[in-house]
Amino acid sequence: MPWSDTVGVVGLGRMARALLLPLLESGRLARSDVRAAVATEASALKLAGELGVQVTTDAAQAWSAPVVLLAVKPQQIDAVAAVAQAMAPASAPDGHVPLLISVLAGVPLRRLQALFPGRACVRAVPNTPALVRAGLTGLSWGEGVGEARREQVRRLFAQVGEVLDLPEPQLDPFLALTSSGPAFLALVAESMADGAVAGGLPRPLAMHLAHRTMAGTAALLQGQELHPGQLKDMVTSPAGTTAAGLRHLERAGLRSALIEAVLAAAERELREETGCRLGNARIHGEFFSAAEGARNHITVVTGTASGEPCVDGREIIEAAFVPLDLLPANIAPASLRRLIEVRDGLPPAAEW
Ligand SMILES: NC(=O)c1ccc[n+]([C@@H]2O[C@H](COP(=O)([O-])OP(=O)(O)OC[C@H]3O[C@@H](n4cnc5c(N)ncnc54)[C@H](OP(=O)(O)O)[C@@H]3O)[C@@H](O)[C@H]2O)c1
């Protein structure tokens, strides 16, 4: 089914190109319907030639489209939002609210909605294998995105892999597993190749074998719907070579290292979002920032004298299990104390 809207693209880097190319190549999106914006003239010239679409450094043109794919780096969002805010969003021809699809890591829906008023927002978390159309994308929907629009967005990301709808709090662990995961697995592949080189194989052959082993294992797990433990048992014979290697991995703590790596990535992602969610609130000369945990808890963190967001674990004063939506923007010290006292239950919002 063809894409029926003009599509604005703000930021036409690797991720936006990976998403756009299949649409253009299949003819489902006409090249004349794309209005892309980048930061530099050199990029604009190069990309316009490469893709055959309109690319300028004037983002206002992209923002006039009823559907905008936002794909700049997260730190560029404020500059980009200033341009968007200066103009009224175009209304979609089919009467839908204009749509913003953001692939920015660490920028939550509530911030997107605040920065881009008048647009329904979708937060998409694609991963790097999307570049070879073997990706995974998690989608969380902001308010006002109807089912027809959702289907359109799902189809966009389905071109580069599998698509899942997720509640927003699950996007942090999702990102940790799917976006950082390729780096963790690459490290495993490289290390196994190092082992084979140490055992006497030439480096190129060892790398090739490591990649093929990883791809073949994934295909087997998926193709036969095996639990990883079943596959492990299939290739582990009593007192055999694999058992010897596994024993070594268990002694070295491989499982725990990977569990902690995924959790560390999720926590880091959460911290990225912290500054975005509340920033620093000046309260009677003190600074506070708050973070929402993957399991819906808020960690209240003391700030620094300079007012910079504080993410130092030593300065965490307490954590409470409270959804962020119940945390008032201008939290008062008394309310903060109450928040800190909350352990298991939620106080009614009116008490704050
Ligand atoms: N790449 C991935 O695998 C991946 C995976 C998941 C999520 N993401 C997310 O995707 C986003 C983009 O990543 P990327 O790797 O595609 O980045 P990238 O290759 O560095 O591309 C960034 C693009 O933004 C443009 N840009 C910068 N400032 C701008 C401005 N003020 N107005 C308009 N355009 C501007 C740049 O233009 P110039 O070329 O002129 O500088 C460039 O085209 C990030 O937020 C990232 O979190 C990426």
The ligand as a MOL file (V3000), in Angstrom:
LIG
                    3D

  0  0  0     0  0            999 V3000
M  V30 BEGIN CTAB
M  V30 COUNTS 48 52 0 0 0
M  V30 BEGIN ATOM
M  V30 1 N 22.0790 4.4890 13.7930 0
M  V30 2 C 21.4500 3.5760 14.5380 0
M  V30 3 O 21.7050 2.3910 14.4290 0
M  V30 4 C 20.3720 3.9640 15.5090 0
M  V30 5 C 19.6860 2.9700 16.2130 0
M  V30 6 C 18.6340 3.3450 17.0560 0
M  V30 7 C 18.2930 4.6820 17.2110 0
M  V30 8 N 19.0130 5.6340 16.5480 0 CHG=1
M  V30 9 C 18.6650 7.0300 16.7540 0
M  V30 10 O 18.5580 7.6450 15.4970 0
M  V30 11 C 18.9420 9.0010 15.6030 0
M  V30 12 C 19.8430 9.3310 14.4380 0
M  V30 13 O 20.9790 8.4880 14.4910 0
M  V30 14 P 21.9210 8.3210 13.2260 0
M  V30 15 O 22.9190 7.2910 13.5630 0
M  V30 16 O 21.1000 8.1640 11.9970 0 CHG=-1
M  V30 17 O 22.6240 9.7840 13.2410 0
M  V30 18 P 23.5560 10.4490 12.1440 0
M  V30 19 O 23.9470 9.4530 11.0940 0
M  V30 20 O 24.6180 11.2070 12.8660 0
M  V30 21 O 22.5750 11.5100 11.4620 0
M  V30 22 C 22.1280 12.6860 12.1110 0
M  V30 23 C 21.4520 13.5440 11.0590 0
M  V30 24 O 20.8870 14.6930 11.7010 0
M  V30 25 C 21.1940 15.8520 10.9020 0
M  V30 26 N 21.0900 17.0520 11.7350 0
M  V30 27 C 21.8700 17.4690 12.7570 0
M  V30 28 N 21.4130 18.6260 13.2780 0
M  V30 29 C 20.2970 18.9600 12.5680 0
M  V30 30 C 19.3890 20.0450 12.5820 0
M  V30 31 N 19.5040 21.0350 13.4820 0
M  V30 32 N 18.3660 20.0590 11.6730 0
M  V30 33 C 18.2320 19.0680 10.7610 0
M  V30 34 N 19.0740 18.0070 10.6920 0
M  V30 35 C 20.0900 17.9530 11.5680 0
M  V30 36 C 22.5730 15.5470 10.3780 0
M  V30 37 O 22.8880 16.3780 9.2920 0
M  V30 38 P 24.4250 16.5330 8.7590 0
M  V30 39 O 24.7430 15.2550 8.0400 0
M  V30 40 O 24.3480 17.7020 7.8360 0
M  V30 41 O 25.2670 16.7640 9.9660 0
M  V30 42 C 22.3900 14.0710 9.9860 0
M  V30 43 O 21.7320 13.9790 8.7310 0
M  V30 44 C 19.6220 9.1800 16.9620 0
M  V30 45 O 18.8140 9.9820 17.7860 0
M  V30 46 C 19.7410 7.7930 17.5190 0
M  V30 47 O 19.4650 7.7830 18.9110 0
M  V30 48 C 20.0240 5.3180 15.6880 0
M  V30 END ATOM
M  V30 BEGIN BOND
M  V30 1 1 1 2
M  V30 2 2 2 3
M  V30 3 1 2 4
M  V30 4 1 4 5
M  V30 5 2 4 48
M  V30 6 2 5 6
M  V30 7 1 6 7
M  V30 8 2 7 8
M  V30 9 1 8 9
M  V30 10 1 8 48
M  V30 11 1 9 10
M  V30 12 1 9 46
M  V30 13 1 10 11
M  V30 14 1 11 12
M  V30 15 1 11 44
M  V30 16 1 12 13
M  V30 17 1 13 14
M  V30 18 2 14 15
M  V30 19 1 14 16
M  V30 20 1 14 17
M  V30 21 1 17 18
M  V30 22 2 18 19
M  V30 23 1 18 20
M  V30 24 1 18 21
M  V30 25 1 21 22
M  V30 26 1 22 23
M  V30 27 1 23 24
M  V30 28 1 23 42
M  V30 29 1 24 25
M  V30 30 1 25 26
M  V30 31 1 25 36
M  V30 32 1 26 27
M  V30 33 1 26 35
M  V30 34 2 27 28
M  V30 35 1 28 29
M  V30 36 1 29 30
M  V30 37 2 29 35
M  V30 38 1 30 31
M  V30 39 2 30 32
M  V30 40 1 32 33
M  V30 41 2 33 34
M  V30 42 1 34 35
M  V30 43 1 36 37
M  V30 44 1 36 42
M  V30 45 1 37 38
M  V30 46 2 38 39
M  V30 47 1 38 40
M  V30 48 1 38 41
M  V30 49 1 42 43
M  V30 50 1 44 45
M  V30 51 1 44 46
M  V30 52 1 46 47
M  V30 END BOND
M  V30 END CTAB
M  END
